[in-house]
Amino acid sequence: MTTEVSTEPTRRDFLYIATGAVAAVGAAAVVWPLVTQMNPDASTIAAGAPIEVDLGPVAEGQEIKVFWRGKPIYIMHRSAQQIDEARTVSLSSLPDPQSDQERTKEGYEQWLVVVGICTHLGCIPMARQGNYNGFFCPCHGSQYDSSGRIRQGPAPANLPVPPYQFVSASKIQIG
């Protein structure tokens, strides 16, 4: 018995191709939402993005609070007296020794930029308060100087300095 091989497409060939195409489209329709739901939403992307802050309106002796990644950032325009006071402090007297020069950018020493979250229990300290004309956390009494360094109270560390850079003489980018 001999079998003949036909080179013409049959109805069965068409059904195989149609079934495969429908299965591929169905698989893509199932996989696409699963993959796209893993991407972060726009608010999450925006929360991690760098921000620019115009320092022009901030007068000497004033501070502003902005938010970056959901954290309060204090930007303080310090006077020459505050800078001198911060630089004359003996590092050996500090619980977390760090010089004022390490906490500011060279040439922009009048600007202090710190994350405004107390390193004790995460409260938000008040600016220009306390014994050191810096920051005071009313929750447990931690006091920071005008360089954001812990001077008194239960906080174990200085207020952190976020990553920032000056993009012009009166504008900074945080993040």
C-alpha atoms as a printed R data frame, in Angstrom:
    type eleno elety resid chain resno      x      y      z
1   ATOM     1    CA   MET     A     1  0.000  0.000  0.000
2   ATOM     2    CA   THR     A     2  1.341  3.361 -0.920
3   ATOM     3    CA   THR     A     3  0.441  6.698  0.586
4   ATOM     4    CA   GLU     A     4  0.355  9.842 -1.310
5   ATOM     5    CA   VAL     A     5  1.825 13.019  0.155
6   ATOM     6    CA   SER     A     6 -0.013 16.127 -0.799
7   ATOM     7    CA   THR     A     7  1.805 19.418 -1.131
8   ATOM     8    CA   GLU     A     8 -1.446 21.298 -0.920
9   ATOM     9    CA   PRO     A     9 -2.424 22.633  2.544
10  ATOM    10    CA   THR     A    10 -5.242 20.752  4.117
11  ATOM    11    CA   ARG     A    11 -7.975 21.776  6.417
12  ATOM    12    CA   ARG     A    12 -6.112 20.111  9.319
13  ATOM    13    CA   ASP     A    13 -3.017 22.280  8.646
14  ATOM    14    CA   PHE     A    14 -5.184 25.364  8.835
15  ATOM    15    CA   LEU     A    15 -6.649 24.258 12.162
16  ATOM    16    CA   TYR     A    16 -3.159 23.666 13.630
17  ATOM    17    CA   ILE     A    17 -1.977 27.149 12.603
18  ATOM    18    CA   ALA     A    18 -5.170 28.846 13.790
19  ATOM    19    CA   THR     A    19 -5.050 27.056 17.144
20  ATOM    20    CA   GLY     A    20 -1.383 27.993 17.637
21  ATOM    21    CA   ALA     A    21 -2.068 31.650 16.793
22  ATOM    22    CA   VAL     A    22 -5.001 31.847 19.217
23  ATOM    23    CA   ALA     A    23 -2.889 30.208 21.948
24  ATOM    24    CA   ALA     A    24 -0.041 32.710 21.388
25  ATOM    25    CA   VAL     A    25 -2.400 35.698 21.561
26  ATOM    26    CA   GLY     A    26 -4.056 34.261 24.683
27  ATOM    27    CA   ALA     A    27 -0.677 33.707 26.386
28  ATOM    28    CA   ALA     A    28  0.382 37.283 25.568
29  ATOM    29    CA   ALA     A    29 -2.949 38.593 26.908
30  ATOM    30    CA   VAL     A    30 -2.332 36.778 30.212
31  ATOM    31    CA   VAL     A    31  1.378 37.615 30.574
32  ATOM    32    CA   TRP     A    32  1.163 41.327 29.626
33  ATOM    33    CA   PRO     A    33 -0.802 42.494 32.723
34  ATOM    34    CA   LEU     A    34  1.391 40.393 35.009
35  ATOM    35    CA   VAL     A    35  4.547 42.034 33.668
36  ATOM    36    CA   THR     A    36  3.174 45.593 33.643
37  ATOM    37    CA   GLN     A    37  1.854 45.387 37.205
38  ATOM    38    CA   MET     A    38  5.432 44.812 38.380
39  ATOM    39    CA   ASN     A    39  6.502 48.275 37.174
40  ATOM    40    CA   PRO     A    40  6.383 51.051 39.785
41  ATOM    41    CA   ASP     A    41  3.615 53.609 39.435
42  ATOM    42    CA   ALA     A    42  4.262 57.257 38.575
43  ATOM    43    CA   SER     A    43  4.040 58.489 42.185
44  ATOM    44    CA   THR     A    44  6.710 56.008 43.257
45  ATOM    45    CA   ILE     A    45  9.011 57.086 40.457
46  ATOM    46    CA   ALA     A    46  8.436 60.756 41.303
47  ATOM    47    CA   ALA     A    47  9.109 60.139 45.002
48  ATOM    48    CA   GLY     A    48 12.627 58.927 44.278
49  ATOM    49    CA   ALA     A    49 13.475 61.550 41.712
50  ATOM    50    CA   PRO     A    50 15.882 64.372 42.496
51  ATOM    51    CA   ILE     A    51 14.352 67.745 43.306
52  ATOM    52    CA   GLU     A    52 15.677 71.230 42.621
53  ATOM    53    CA   VAL     A    53 15.306 73.969 45.216
54  ATOM    54    CA   ASP     A    54 15.727 77.682 44.507
55  ATOM    55    CA   LEU     A    55 17.630 79.266 47.394
56  ATOM    56    CA   GLY     A    56 17.237 82.850 46.137
57  ATOM    57    CA   PRO     A    57 14.250 83.767 48.331
58  ATOM    58    CA   VAL     A    58 15.839 82.346 51.526
59  ATOM    59    CA   ALA     A    59 17.309 85.232 53.523
60  ATOM    60    CA   GLU     A    60 20.233 84.896 55.909
61  ATOM    61    CA   GLY     A    61 19.008 83.562 59.236
62  ATOM    62    CA   GLN     A    62 16.062 81.793 57.618
63  ATOM    63    CA   GLU     A    63 15.407 78.119 56.931
64  ATOM    64    CA   ILE     A    64 13.014 76.266 54.682
65  ATOM    65    CA   LYS     A    65 11.678 72.737 54.758
66  ATOM    66    CA   VAL     A    66 11.160 70.751 51.571
67  ATOM    67    CA   PHE     A    67 10.268 67.103 51.085
68  ATOM    68    CA   TRP     A    68 12.380 64.569 49.189
69  ATOM    69    CA   ARG     A    69 11.502 60.862 49.120
70  ATOM    70    CA   GLY     A    70  8.867 61.570 51.759
71  ATOM    71    CA   LYS     A    71 11.425 62.961 54.213
72  ATOM    72    CA   PRO     A    72 11.615 66.547 55.468
73  ATOM    73    CA   ILE     A    73 14.796 68.308 54.382
74  ATOM    74    CA   TYR     A    74 15.853 71.440 56.256
75  ATOM    75    CA   ILE     A    75 17.838 74.005 54.294
76  ATOM    76    CA   MET     A    76 19.262 76.636 56.617
77  ATOM    77    CA   HIS     A    77 20.888 79.890 55.480
78  ATOM    78    CA   ARG     A    78 23.383 80.348 58.298
79  ATOM    79    CA   SER     A    79 24.936 83.607 59.405
80  ATOM    80    CA   ALA     A    80 28.697 84.113 59.696
81  ATOM    81    CA   GLN     A    81 28.303 83.948 63.486
82  ATOM    82    CA   GLN     A    82 26.590 80.537 63.276
83  ATOM    83    CA   ILE     A    83 29.323 79.223 60.986
84  ATOM    84    CA   ASP     A    84 32.045 80.458 63.366
85  ATOM    85    CA   GLU     A    85 30.269 78.921 66.365
86  ATOM    86    CA   ALA     A    86 29.932 75.598 64.558
87  ATOM    87    CA   ARG     A    87 33.603 75.581 63.571
88  ATOM    88    CA   THR     A    88 34.970 76.445 67.015
89  ATOM    89    CA   VAL     A    89 33.352 73.428 68.703
90  ATOM    90    CA   SER     A    90 35.887 70.869 69.888
91  ATOM    91    CA   LEU     A    91 35.272 67.617 68.004
92  ATOM    92    CA   SER     A    92 36.208 65.609 71.095
93  ATOM    93    CA   SER     A    93 33.179 67.102 72.899
94  ATOM    94    CA   LEU     A    94 30.749 65.763 70.295
95  ATOM    95    CA   PRO     A    95 29.007 62.369 70.680
96  ATOM    96    CA   ASP     A    96 29.234 61.880 66.886
97  ATOM    97    CA   PRO     A    97 32.384 63.825 65.901
98  ATOM    98    CA   GLN     A    98 32.123 65.469 62.504
99  ATOM    99    CA   SER     A    99 33.481 68.848 61.473
100 ATOM   100    CA   ASP     A   100 31.295 71.590 60.051
101 ATOM   101    CA   GLN     A   101 33.337 71.469 56.830
102 ATOM   102    CA   GLU     A   102 32.375 67.802 56.336
103 ATOM   103    CA   ARG     A   103 28.689 68.702 56.576
104 ATOM   104    CA   THR     A   104 28.648 71.580 54.063
105 ATOM   105    CA   LYS     A   105 29.899 72.159 50.527
106 ATOM   106    CA   GLU     A   106 33.099 74.159 50.045
107 ATOM   107    CA   GLY     A   107 32.329 77.686 48.938
108 ATOM   108    CA   TYR     A   108 28.724 77.357 50.167
109 ATOM   109    CA   GLU     A   109 29.346 77.059 53.910
110 ATOM   110    CA   GLN     A   110 26.400 79.337 54.671
111 ATOM   111    CA   TRP     A   111 23.988 76.624 53.467
112 ATOM   112    CA   LEU     A   112 23.279 73.659 55.717
113 ATOM   113    CA   VAL     A   113 21.192 70.860 54.174
114 ATOM   114    CA   VAL     A   114 20.085 68.057 56.520
115 ATOM   115    CA   VAL     A   115 17.380 65.419 56.726
116 ATOM   116    CA   GLY     A   116 15.003 66.700 59.425
117 ATOM   117    CA   ILE     A   117 14.444 63.408 61.207
118 ATOM   118    CA   CYS     A   118 15.765 62.934 64.751
119 ATOM   119    CA   THR     A   119 18.197 60.035 64.926
120 ATOM   120    CA   HIS     A   120 16.743 58.916 68.246
121 ATOM   121    CA   LEU     A   121 13.211 57.793 67.397
122 ATOM   122    CA   GLY     A   122 12.418 59.486 64.084
123 ATOM   123    CA   CYS     A   123 10.604 62.592 65.300
124 ATOM   124    CA   ILE     A   124 10.831 65.846 63.354
125 ATOM   125    CA   PRO     A   125 12.908 68.423 65.236
126 ATOM   126    CA   MET     A   126 12.149 72.144 65.237
127 ATOM   127    CA   ALA     A   127 14.646 74.470 63.588
128 ATOM   128    CA   ARG     A   128 16.269 77.444 65.362
129 ATOM   129    CA   GLN     A   129 15.401 76.010 68.766
130 ATOM   130    CA   GLY     A   130 17.333 74.675 71.738
131 ATOM   131    CA   ASN     A   131 20.529 75.684 73.497
132 ATOM   132    CA   TYR     A   132 22.678 75.600 70.347
133 ATOM   133    CA   ASN     A   133 20.541 77.661 67.915
134 ATOM   134    CA   GLY     A   134 20.167 74.624 65.699
135 ATOM   135    CA   PHE     A   135 17.481 71.971 66.001
136 ATOM   136    CA   PHE     A   136 15.503 70.747 69.000
137 ATOM   137    CA   CYS     A   137 13.469 67.546 69.149
138 ATOM   138    CA   PRO     A   138 10.641 68.147 71.638
139 ATOM   139    CA   CYS     A   139  9.775 64.454 71.963
140 ATOM   140    CA   HIS     A   140 12.799 63.407 74.033
141 ATOM   141    CA   GLY     A   141 14.949 66.534 74.247
142 ATOM   142    CA   SER     A   142 17.682 65.909 71.685
143 ATOM   143    CA   GLN     A   143 19.475 69.112 70.740
144 ATOM   144    CA   TYR     A   144 21.517 69.681 67.603
145 ATOM   145    CA   ASP     A   145 23.754 72.654 66.813
146 ATOM   146    CA   SER     A   146 23.625 74.893 63.725
147 ATOM   147    CA   SER     A   147 25.590 72.254 61.841
148 ATOM   148    CA   GLY     A   148 23.039 69.509 62.608
149 ATOM   149    CA   ARG     A   149 25.407 67.719 65.012
150 ATOM   150    CA   ILE     A   150 24.025 66.088 68.142
151 ATOM   151    CA   ARG     A   151 25.098 68.028 71.227
152 ATOM   152    CA   GLN     A   152 22.733 66.930 73.977
153 ATOM   153    CA   GLY     A   153 20.056 64.309 74.554
154 ATOM   154    CA   PRO     A   154 19.423 60.673 73.689
155 ATOM   155    CA   ALA     A   155 19.972 60.882 69.898
156 ATOM   156    CA   PRO     A   156 22.989 58.736 68.960
157 ATOM   157    CA   ALA     A   157 24.024 60.472 65.734
158 ATOM   158    CA   ASN     A   158 24.048 63.736 63.810
159 ATOM   159    CA   LEU     A   159 21.216 64.675 61.484
160 ATOM   160    CA   PRO     A   160 22.077 63.010 58.163
161 ATOM   161    CA   VAL     A   161 23.176 65.096 55.192
162 ATOM   162    CA   PRO     A   162 21.317 64.006 52.029
163 ATOM   163    CA   PRO     A   163 23.139 63.771 48.708
164 ATOM   164    CA   TYR     A   164 22.968 67.205 47.108
165 ATOM   165    CA   GLN     A   165 24.869 69.474 44.789
166 ATOM   166    CA   PHE     A   166 24.780 73.094 43.723
167 ATOM   167    CA   VAL     A   167 23.628 73.447 40.119
168 ATOM   168    CA   SER     A   168 24.051 77.227 40.268
169 ATOM   169    CA   ALA     A   169 24.914 79.846 42.871
170 ATOM   170    CA   SER     A   170 21.316 79.906 44.106
171 ATOM   171    CA   LYS     A   171 19.916 76.488 43.212
172 ATOM   172    CA   ILE     A   172 20.572 73.020 44.611
173 ATOM   173    CA   GLN     A   173 19.592 69.556 43.473
174 ATOM   174    CA   ILE     A   174 18.796 67.053 46.219
175 ATOM   175    CA   GLY     A   175 19.089 63.405 45.254
